[in-house]
């Protein structure tokens, strides 16, 4: 048997047996690889090429002009502000929820985990709409807010709330399986050696989860930058004021300013590619840590 | 029912633990989730009860709403079927075969999660427009994608693609090679082994991925509106109809459609949980 096992290293660390029994005929292999590559090329590579191709269609000069245009700059600023508020808040929530869920045993745990995933199964349009129902002109708090001259819907606060809603599960979702697998042994050892709760968290738990945490933060950030549906409902699309980058892409595109639309879109696509690179690095890092742990055992 | 039994047992039953911080972490997590997610969603459902059941049904199931559910539902189903088929091929190829660029393609599968939906939307529309890279070939053949039902399906296929691939990949990695070897040693051909031995083992994961993709596609908005054409009764998806009603300040009509969609998502969520439980039983049985 050993002779049949090649040194191929699987993407996730599994060596694959090359025995005839688990090996597909050559024509099957080529066919399936061909179909896969063609599918991914049409659905992923071609759209990506379109974005960068159109953005640079009229040269770098026009590209940069489109990006430094004041309306674009203010959209970029609003998107950065939104992400800067949403990502830390949802990170704190993710860590707190994962700590309570994975370090303790209590009734209703799996129900709670399902609830955390809820925003993933709710349409983004509904995610935005709930804040219109609460704070809009005809919403529950609408009259009160108008009396006190507080604007939430069609202003920055609702954009932040809608983004918080849709990016809510990302960090918790990455941390829960990771911390569940790690158990409570390290923390118990730290406490029994006299460390306090906070110092146990900062010095024992956090170093253990830092790569998974980073991964969740990266995904959360990508979604915060790119959310369209939820933000579209609550934004009001006021240029220079309530326009985020994805909304600005829509406006430019609908005005037939294709180069400008794709220029802004290319910034978001570039961030998406960076996200994928970061994700691959973190995954590679996690796999290496796992392998090291296996070796130590 | 679940919520009731939960609220009764939740504060009462917790296993003792030497670790600190349960009340603080749980208190913060529940308060945050309640304020941001649960109360707003409950407010939405409550708002929709501000009309008589008759008015609710009239708004939720009038001909235009029904047409929008049909568009959303059939296009999501088509996208999930396309992803179920091609996603299985992609997952199998990525795990079992070694080819040039495999790692790059593997990383690229997550692109639809990272790429803003508006960007996917305008890119696909441009690609499939009559002058676009793909549209200029398809249109002479009589296939119009942009601004038709096919375009909606293409957009939904793109944004829900990672689900099938990412749920199948670990299942294929965990496949016990002894199963395939046993099947081959008993005289089964490779095709017979794949369809009768491998496929049934992968089925729970495939169905989970399929349902996740379907659920995601059902609520999608950003990538679709650019390519759909948005013709009422023909290419108007349900989430868009919600926005149209909101813009007309018809909050009640909007909440009626939203509540219907929300109920559909909750049913799918329960289904996904059941499928995942089945999947876990399948994978832990043999060990």
Interface residues (C-beta under 8 A of the other chain):
Chain A: X8 X10 X11 X12 X14 X16 X17 X19 X20 X21 X22 X24 X25 X28 X29 X32 X33 X35 X36 X37 X39 X40 X42 X43 X44 X45 X46 X47 X48 X49 X50 X51 X54 X92 X93 X96 X97 X99 X100 X103 X104 X105 X106 X107 X108 X111 X114 X115 X116 X117 X118 X119 X120 X121 X122 X123 X124 X125 X126 X129 X130 X131 X132 X133 X134 X136 X137 X138 X139 X140 X161 X164 X165 X168 X184 X187 X188 X191 X192 X197 X201 X219 X222 X225 X226 X227 X228 X229 X232 X233 X245 X246 X247 X249 X250 X253 X258 X261 X262 X265 X268 X269 X271 X272 X273 X275 X276 X277 X279 X280
Chain B: X2 X3 X6 X9 X10 X12 X13 X14 X15 X17 X18 X19 X20 X21 X22 X24 X25 X26 X28 X29 X32 X33 X36 X37 X38 X40 X41 X43 X44 X47 X86 X89 X90 X92 X93 X94 X95 X96 X97 X98 X99 X101 X102 X103 X105 X106 X107 X108 X109 X110 X111 X112 X113 X114 X115 X116 X117 X118 X119 X120 X122 X123 X124 X126 X127 X132 X133 X134 X157 X158 X161 X169 X170 X173 X177 X180 X181 X183 X184 X185 X190 X193 X194 X215 X216 X218 X219 X220 X221 X222 X226 X239 X240 X242 X243 X246 X249 X251 X254 X255 X258 X261 X262 X265 X266 X268 X269 X272 X273
